[in-house]
Amino acid sequence: MLAALIPNIWFFAAAAAVTYAADWYLHQRGSYLINRLGKVRAGLSIRFLVRELMLVLLLARLGLAQEPLFYTAVACFLIFYGLQAPHGAVTTLIRLRRTMPVVTRNVDLNAVRIPDAPPGALLRRAGEKMLHLDVPAMAGILIAAGTGEDTVGYAGAALSLLLAFCYVVALLPYMRRGRLVPSAAAVLKSVDTWLREYQPTVVLYFSGSNESAYQGNMWLETMARLEGRPLIIMRERGLVAQLAETSVPVLCVPAGTHLMNLDLSTVRVCLYPANVGKNIHILRVPTMKHVFIGHGDSDKLASVNPYSKVYDEVWTAGRAGRDRYALADVGVRDEDIVEVGRPQLEPIKSWTGTARNPIPTVLYAPTWEGWDDSSGNTSLLLAGENIVRRLLAADDPVRIIYKPHPFTGIRSRTARAVDARISAMLAKAAAERAAEPRWTAEAERTAADLSAAQAELVRIEARLAELAAVGRPDGDEAEESRVSLADPVREAEVAQLRAAWNDAYWRSFGWWEHRTVVGTEPKLYDCFNESDAMVSDISSVVSDFIASGKPYAVTDSAALGAEEFKRQNTAVRAGVILSNGAEELDELLAAVADPAADTLAGARRELKTYLLGPDEPTSMEQFNAAVRALAAKAEARNAGVSQRLGDQAIAVPDREADTGEGAVTGELEGSAEAEVGAGSVAEPDAVAVAGVAPETAMEAAAESAVIEGTSSVR
């Protein structure tokens, strides 16, 4: 605007170039500023429009308001923005009409025809691309204003309009019925057909925020090893892309009404790793038993959430979980708690009693700041820097692996800042160590091995990228659902490559080098296996680490005092208790360096059994046994309902009136009037009731009848 008011053409051109580049950069980075600008009415279209208005102002200030070039610019921009509406409408319609009611993996949807997605070049960031087509007009008009060659301005304006028009025309073929996915009804019918053929028996039901994908990922391997026919049901489209590789069928159903009308009649056990509101959409199905399995076993209050009362059973790792609920007194009955161990912990290697490398490795794995400001949530805020500083200054050198919780900093700026400072401290310490003669000599000695490991990492990552690229690069959710089918050969290769990647990763840098580990790879348990001791907080990380038998320390961030801290938190009773100053770290380092100084080794073995259950039978055997037992209870319950129902028939829910909220209602055939549970009513047709298949609709309705007819409801 300043350049337009002066006026100065070349200043204006430079400023315009900067704003174009800034917009492009922010979109490339996916910057939060893009969203913020939109909220303050400075969205993408407005920014481009203002830039074009400034050009019109520049022309006026240059005395060209009566010239044909001025009217050409105004007309060009008006027509250009007139083309934005059909472009936006077409792209939106294509996206909407290619959005299926489900996203799947390892589910055969060949019964419905899903065409290829439009080229990504047309739809990816379409609005931004369309608006950037004003560049020829802007450049041409500026050149014309500066040189007097109006022809250049006319040509630029014509080129912008032609490109915009062609962009709209290029999208139109993808509006044809043959290029769109089938209707929601057709897709859901195909899913039900697949469900009837597959007949799932156990479901892992997962819902949550984009940051919570780890809660579902930790159960994928367990689900793949389950007896029966497992199925994973998700609710958020954004989480599907974050789901790790799995051979188990995955069904993402965002709409609650669609989920409640799926044929899940063969499912007998539903497992829940998180307490979230959307659980209600499947908790309401009476023909299956519902189990809270959680996403970790810790002394946090979240581990004894009163919400857990809604489940038929709560599964804990060991006796500690049972006692935790008893002490909390939140309404979960002791007979509804089953100890199943922690199948996920099998990859964790037991400690040999000596350090893996010439110097010990200490893992610092703090939990996140939590949703409130309790000082006991995380050690990061008050003790984190002290812990790292003391480890770096230890008399005998140690290596530090720092792996913060995935949620770190999402709520607290202070936690985010501390996390950044710790990472910077470790980067600086690693650089200083690399310059010391001892480590320089070691680096020279192992240079060939490190180089080979790094080259192997590149090769493995390239192959994994190839295997992950299922379908075309431009494929959308619908197309990926069509092609994402189970391939045992590919899955076996991926598993082998991931194991090789993990081995190469730890060999790709020196065993003396400090490291900050973020992201999904390497996994937390891989960090356990690489370390000789751990410092953490009250979280499931501590309980899981105890499976290794290695020394550990837990920070008393709330300054309760060692005895009170141990009384309140079972998992810390065999660990070194750290104050916020971390002065007690010497005790942990001594236990790692000398087994004779490890006075808590026996206590760790006892605590491991108490927290995680016995070693025999294995956790997987216990888990499968629990699934079988609960499935038998579900079968018995369904048989009992059928027997109580006898010869009665249940009314069919009115398709138009059914709101999907679980009401079992219907119209009676003929003139007879009756109520559920009292008399005879019409036979049900082939309509599913509240997410239950037609063959079990009578049972579901009968359950409602029993509940309505009695006041005895658990």
N, C-alpha and C positions, 0 to 999 in steps of 0.2 A: 504494500500500500504506500509506503514511503517513497519507493522508487516511482510509483505511478503519479504521486502528487508532485514530485520534484519538477518535471518528469525526467527520467533517465532510462532509456531503452536497455542499455547494456547492464546497468544495475538491476533492472527488472528481470532481465533474462537470467542473470546469475542467481537472484533470489528465487525465481521460479524453479530453476534446476535444483537448488538446495531443497525446496519443499517437495518436489517430485521424489528426489532421492531419499528424503526422510520418510515419506509415506511408504515407499518400497521397502526400506530397511525395517521399519516397524512391523510391517506385515510379514516379512520374511522371518523375523525373530518371534512372531506371535506375541508381541509386547502387550502387556496389560494396558498400556496407554491407549491402544486402539479402542478397547472397551470403554475406558474412562472418557475418552473424547466423545464417543457416541452418547454417553449419559449426560454430557453437558452441551448437547445439541451442536457438537462440532464433529459429526460423523463423516464418513468417507465422502458421500455425495456433497455434503455442505462444503467440505474443504476444497473439492474440485470446482464447485460452483463459485466460491469466493475468489479463487485464483482467476477464473475466467472473467468475473466481474471486474477484478483489478485490471485485467487487460483492456476491457472496455473503457475503464476510467483513464488508463494510460493514453489510449487513442484520443479520448476527449481532451485531455490535458495537452496533447501534442497538436491540437487544433485540427484534428481529422474528423470531427463529429459530423461534418457535412459531406464527407467523402464516401464513395461507394465501399471502400475497405471497411469503414466503420459499420455500415449496415450489413455488410457481408458477415462480419464477426458476430454481430447480434443475432442475425438470422441463423447462422451456423450453430451457435450455442443453444438457441431455442429448439432447433430441430434435433440437435444432439441429445438434449435432455428429454425431448419427446420420445426418442428411441429407447431411453432408459426404462420406461415403464413396460413396454412389451418384452424387453430383454429380461427384466426382473421377474415378470409374470411367468415367462416360459421356463426360466431356470428353476424357479420355485416349484412350478407344477411338475417338472421332470423329476426333481428330487422327491417331492411328495408322492408321486405316482410310481416311483421306484423304491419307496420305503416299504418293506414288508412288515407285517405285524410281529415277525420273529426274526432273530439272527441265530444262525446255527453253525455248529461244527460237528463233523462226524455224523451228520444226519442226512439220509438220502431223501432229497426232495425232487427226484426225477419225475415224480407224478405230476408236477407242475412245470410249465415251461418258463424258465427265467432267462431272458435274453441278455446279451452282453451289455455292460454299462456304456454310456456315451464316453467318448475320449475325455480323459482327465483334463486335457488342455482347454476344453470348452467349459467344463463345470467347476474345476478347481479354482477358487478365488475369482469367480466369474465377475462379480460386481467390480472388483478392483481392476481387472483386465479391461472391462468395458469402459470404465471411466478414463483409463490411461490412453484410450484411443483418441483423446483430444490433443495429444502431443503434436501430431502433424499440424493441426489447425493453429495451436499456440505458437509453434515455431515459425510456421509460414507467415502468420500475421505479424509477428514481431520483426521478422526479416523485411517484410514489405514496408512496415512503418519506419524502419531504419534506413532502408535503401531507396524507397520510393517505387520499388518494383512490385506493384499491386498483384501482378500475375502470380507471384510466389504465394501471396496470402490466399488468393482464390484457390490455387491448387491445393494448399495445405488444408483449407476448409473442406474442399470437395473430398480429399482423401480421408479425412476423419469421418465424414458422414458415410462415405462408401464402406469403410471398414466396419463402422457400427451397424450399418444395415446388413452387411454380409454376416456379421456375427449373429444377429437375430435369425437370419435365414438359415444359417448353418445348424441352429438348434432345432428348427421346426421338425425335421424328420424324426427326431427322437420323441416327439409328441404322439406319434402314431401308436395305436393300440399294440401292434406287434413288437414295439420296442420297449414297452412298459411291462412291469411284473404283473402277474395275475392279481385278482382282487384279494382282499384280506380273507374273505370266506373260503376262497379256493385254496389259499396257502394253509390256513388253519385246518381245513379238511385233510390236506396232504400230511400235515403234521400228525393229526389224529390217526391217520392210516398207518404212518410209521410207528407211532406209539403202540398201536394194537399189534403190529408185527414184532416189534422189539420187546414189548412187555417189560418195562423197567420195574425193578423191585425196590431199589434204594435210590433216594434222591438227595443230593447235596444242594440245598437252597441257599443262594447267596445274593445279597443286596448291599449296597453301600456307596460311599463317595468314591471319586476317582483315586483318592489316596489309599483306599482300603483294599486294593486288589490282592495284597499279600495275604489277607485273611482267608481268601478263598484258595489262593495258590498253594498254601501250605497243606491243603487237604487233597490235592490232585493225585499225588502218588498213592495215597491211602485208598482213594476211590478206585483207582485203576487196579488195585490188588484185592478189592472186595469180592467176596463170593456173590453170586447172583448177577443181576444186570443193572449196573449203576447208571445214573443220569445226573447231569449237573444242570440246574435251572438257575438262570440269572435274571436280573430285572433291569439293569442299566446297559444301554448299548455301548457307552463309552468304556465299560469295564471289559467287554469282550476282547478288545484289542490288547488289553493288558494281561489277559489270561495266559498263563504259561502253556507250553506244549503239553497236550494230553491226548490219550487214545479214547477217553470216555466221551460219549455223546454230550454235546452242550446245546442247551436250548435257552436263548435269551428272549423273554416275553415281557416287554415293557408295560403293556396295558394289563391292569388287574382283571378286567372283564374277560380278556382273552385267556389269561392264565386260569381263571376259575371255570372256564368252559372246556379246558383240555381234558382229554380222556386219560386220566391218571388212575384208572380203576385197578391196575395191577400193582401199583406202588403200595408197599406195606410199611416202609420206614422212611421218614424224612429227617435229614440232619441239618442243623442250623449252626453255622460258625459265628453268627453275630446276632445281637438283639436289635433289630431295626423294625420300623413301623410296617414295612411291606410284608413282613412275615405273616401278617394276619390274612393275607390273600390265599395262603395255602394251609395255614393253621386251622382254618375252618373246615377242611375236608376231614370227615370223621372216619373214613375207611383206612386211613394210614395212622401210624403212631409217630409222634413228633418228639425229637430229641435235640437238646441243646448240647453241642460239642465244644463250642467256643473256638477261639483262635489263639489260645495260650492258657497256661495254668500258672496263676500268680496270686499274690496276696493283695492285689489291688481290689478296691471296692467293686470294680466292674465284674470281677469274678464271682460275686455273690449278688448279682442284680436281682431285685424282687420280680422283675419281668419273667425270670426263669420259672415261675409258678405255672405259666401257661403250657409248658411242655409236659408230655407224658413222663419223660425221664430226663435226667441231667447226667451226662457222662463226664467223669473226672479221670484224671490220670491215675491217682492213687488215693490212699486213705486221707491225705491232707485235704483234698478237695471236699470230701465228705464232711470232715470235721469243720472245715471253713463255713459250710452252709449251716451246720448245727449251731456254731457260735454266732453267726450273723442273724439267725432266726428270722428269715425273710419269707417263710411259708413253704419252702421246698422240703418235702417230707423225706426222711432218711431212706424209706423203702423205694423211693423213686430215683435214688442216686446209684449209678453203676460205675464201678472202677474198671477202666478199659486200657490203662496205660497210655502211652503216647507213641503211636506207630511211626510218626514223623521222625522220631529220634534215632532210628536205626542207622542212618548214615554217620552219626557222631561216633568217633573213635575214642576208645578208653585210653586213659593216660598210662604211660609206661613207667612213670616215676622220674623221668629225666627229660630235660629240654630237647626239642627236636634239632636245634641248631647250636652252634658254639655259644651264642648268647640267647637268653630267653626272649620270647615274644609275649607281650601283654596286650590283650584286646581290651579296648575301652569302648563299651557299647551302651551308652546312656539311653534311657527311654525319652519320650517327648514330653512337652510341658503340660499336656492335658488340657481339658476344657475350662478348668478353673485356675486360680492363682495359688493353689496350695504349694507350700515350699517343699513338700515331700514328694512331689510328682517326679522331678528329675534332678539329677546332680549337676546337670549342665550349667544351670544359672549361678549357683553359689560355689560349686566345687570343681566344675569341669576343667577350668584353666589351671587350678592348683594341682589336680591329679596329673595332668599332662606335664606340667612344669616339674613336678617332683620325680616323675618317671624319667624325664630327660636328664635330670640332675643326679640320678642314682649313682652310687659309688661304682658299681659294676654296670657296664652298659647293657641296656635292654632295647629291643625293638618295639615300637608301638604301632598297633593297627587300630585305627579309629573308624568305627562304623556307627554313625548316628541313626536314630530311628527314622523311618521314612516320613513321619509326620513332623519332624523337627522344624520349628519355625513357621508352621502354617497359621498359628494363632498369635504367637509372641514374637515381636520384633527383637526383643532382647535375646531370646533363645537363638534366633536366626543369626544375630550378630556374634554371639559367643561361639556358635558353630563355625562361623567364618574365621574367627580369630584362632580357634584351635587348629583348623585346617592350615592356616597360615603359619602357625607355630611349628607344626610338623613339617611343612614344606621347607621352612627355613632351617630347621634342625637337620633335615635330610641333606640339604645342600652343604651345610657345615660339616656334616659327617663325611660326605663324599670327598671333601678336601683334605681330610686327615690322612696321614701317611699309612696307618694301619689299614684303613678301608680302601684307600687308593690301590694299595698292593693287592688286596683281595679282589677288587673290581677287575684289575688287570688279569689276575689268575683265572677268573671265571668269565671273562668277556666273551669267549667263544660260546660257552653254554648259554649265557644270557641272550646273545644274539640269535642262537638257534631257537630258543624258546620264543622269542619275540616273532621270529619268522613263522614259527608253527602257529602262534596265535593268529597272525594275519591269515594264514591258509585256512585254519579252522573257521574263523569268523566269515570268510568269504564263502566257504561251503555251507555253513549254517544259514547265511543269507539266501543262498540258492534254494536250499530246502524249505526255507520259510516263505519263499515267493510262490505261493500256491495260486494258480490262475494268472491273469494278466495284470501288469502293474497298474492299469487304469481301473481295475475292478472295484465296484462299490460293495456295500454290505450284502446286497441281494446276490450279486455274482459270486462273492466269496462263500456265501451260504450254499450255493449250488456246487462249488468245486471243493469245498473243505470237507473231504471225506477221509475216513481213517485209512491209513496206509501203513501196515505193520512193518514193511521193509524200511520205509522212510523214518518211522518212529524209532526203530532200532538203531538206525544210523545216527539220528539226532541225539539219542541217549548216549551213544558211544562218543560222539563228537563233544558233547557237553562235558563228559567226564575228562576227555583229553584236554579240553579248553581249560578246565579248572586246574589240572596239573600243570599245564604250560603257563598259566597266569602266575602262579606262585614261583615258577622257575624263571620268569621273565625279568625279575629284578632281584637284587641281592638280599640274602637272608638277614642282613643288617639294616636294610633301608626301611625307614618309617613309611607308613602308608595310610591314606584316607580312602576308605572304601564306601562308595555310594552306589545307588542303583540296585538292580535285581541280581547282578552277577559281580563278583562271586556271592554266593548265598551266605547267610549268617552262619549256618552250620559248617560251611567250608572255612569260615574264619575261626570257628571253634577248633577245628582240626588243625589249623595252622598255628594256633596260639598255645601257650603253656600255662596261662593264667588269664583271668578276666576281672575287670572292674565294671560294675553296672549298678542298676537301681532296682527298686521293687517293680518287677515285671516278670513276664513269662520267660524272658531271656535267662534269668537266673535259674529258674527251675529246669529249663532245658540244658543249660550248661552243666548242671549237676550230674547229668547223665554221663559226662566225660570223666568224672572223678577228679578233675583238675582243681587246684586251689583257686579261690575266687574271693573278691571283696565287694561289699555293697555299701553304698554311701548313705549315711543317716542324714539326709539333706534337711529334714525338719528338726534336727538336733534334739531328738527324744532321749538320747542317752543309750548306750549299748544294750543294757539289760531290758529297758522298755522297748527298744527297737526289735530285739529278738523275741520278746513276748508277743508283740503285735504281728510279727512277720515270720512265718515258719521257715521260709526259704533261706533266711539269712543266718540261721542258727549254726551252720557249719562253715561260715565264712568269716573273713576279717571285716570288722565294722569300721568304716572310715568316717571321720568327722569331715566337715566342709573344708578344713585345712589340709586333709589327706596326709597327716603326719604318720598314720599307721601303715602306710604303704610298705615300709621296710619289712614288716612282718610277712606280708604277702610275698615279697621278693625273696625273703629268706626261705620260705617254704618251697619255692620253685627251685632255688639253687641247691638246697640240701634236704633230701627226704627226711633226715633225722630231725630237722627243724619244723617239719610239717606236722604239727600237733593236732590238726583237725582232720587228718585223713580218715580215721575211723568214724568220726561224726559225719563226714560226707557220705560214706557208704551207707550208714543207717538212714540218713536223710533222703538219699536217693530212692531207697525202697519205699519210704513213707510218702514221698512226693509223687513218684512216678510208677509205683507198683513193682511187683517182683519181676525178675528177669525171665522166669519160666512160669507159665507159658509165655511166649512172646507177645508183645503188644498187639501185633497183627492178628494173632490167634484169639486173643481176648476180644479184640474189636469185632472180628467176624462172629464170634460166639454171641456177643451182645446183640448184633444185628439179627442173627437167627432167632434168638430168644424173643426179641421184641416183635419180629415179623410173625412169630407163632401167636403172640398175644393179639396182634391185629387180626389174624385169621380167626382166632377164637371169638373176638369181639364181633366181627362181621357175621360169623355163623350164628352167634347168639341173637343178634338183631334180626337176622332172617328167620330164626326159629320163633322169636317173640311176635314177629309180624304175622306168621302163619299164612292164611289164605287171603289176608287183606291186600287190597291194591291201593296205590297212592296216586293222587291227582298229578297231572303233568303241569309244570310251570308254564304260564302264558308267555310265549316268546316276546310279545310286544310289551307286556307289563313288567317282565323280569328285568330288574335293574342290575342284576349281577351281584347283589349284596347277600345272596344266600337264602332268600325267602323261598320256602317250598309252598307254592300256591298253584291253583289251577281251577279249571272249570269242570264241573261234573257233567258227564254225558246224560242225556235224558232229563227227566224232571226230578229225579231223586236228589235230595239234599243231604249232605253228610259232612262231618268234620274229620280231620286226620286223627286217627287213633280211636274213632268211635263209629263203627259201621263200615260199610263197603263203599269204595269210591272207584272211579274209572281206572282202567288199565293205562299205564304209562306208554307213550309211544317212544320212538327212538330218539329222545331228547336227553342230553346229559343234564344232570341236576348238580348245580354248584360245583362244577369241576369234576364230577364223578360220571363215569361212563353209563350208558343206558342200562346195562345189565346190573349195575349196582345202584341205580337211581332209587329203586325201591328201598334199598337198605338205608341210604342217606336220609330219605324222607321219613323212614320209620324211626330213625334216630331222633329226628326233629319231633316226631310224634311222642316218643318216649319222654323227651325233655319237656315238651309242652304239657304232657299229661301228668307229670309228677313234679314235685318240688325238690327232689333229691338230685342235685347236679353237682358233680365234683368241680 
